[in-house]
Amino acid sequence: MHHHSIRWLGLLTLLAIGAGSLQAQAPSPAANSTVFVPLIMKLGGGATHTGEATYYNEADGGGNCSFDPTPQDLMVGAMNHTDYADSAICGAYVELTGPNATITIRIVDQCPECPAGDIDLSPLAFAKIAELVQGRVPITWRIVSPDISGPIRYQFKDGSSQWWTAVQIRNHRNPIAKFEYLDKNGQFKDVPRASYNYFVESSGMGPGPYTFRVTDSYGNVLTDSGIALKVNGEVAGGAQFPKMP
């Protein structure tokens, strides 16, 4: 319902603006035309978003993205409902510029009430870009492809079995666009993503070991074979996504 109302508002706004001023407005990210762009392009990086930053005291690295809390790394944030895109932004790294500094944060949660373009930060992250007493400040941000160590990791959700299998990608440099597994017929099967950031095969992926194929938002593909089912545990893949400009 929320998505539909945003789209209708967007269409009505465009109709109201008229063709003449629309041309003048086209380069402005504030127009938020990203709603109409296919997800794989929308998350490709590069595009600059504008909005406002706030902060939330409960930030611990966990949240809607279903990651474990990371008390040792609180450079994290919660993305507004629109740009959260049903968890497609989970684990993405965002370079964010505020009044005092530019920082890089990891998206671990959703801010359902935040307008499009806004990010709710941990107090630690907010304090680097502005005084906490300000509470709300203007920002610009874009998805980036940072230096991180080690390969991507596969987390099997508690309750996973050969009959119901849920897998999350962790430690990924770039946003994840697609997750597939090799089925018993030797075909790669696309697995739907839940809003809590697990790819869930409701009829199960079988007993394993599995062959997984993961595609990032730039179209880079990693394939890992021999991944054993480890319920409520992580299994390392063989490689990391390349660093993109």
PyMOL commands that set and color helices and strands:
alter all, ss='L'
color gray80, all
select helices_A, chain A and resi 2-25+29-31+33-36+39-42+81-87+123-129+132-134
alter helices_A, ss='H'
color red, helices_A
select strands_A, chain A and resi 49-55+76-80+93-97+102-111+119-121+137-144+153-156+165-170+176-182+188-190+199-201+210-216+221-227+234-236
alter strands_A, ss='S'
color yellow, strands_A
deselect
rebuild
show_as cartoon
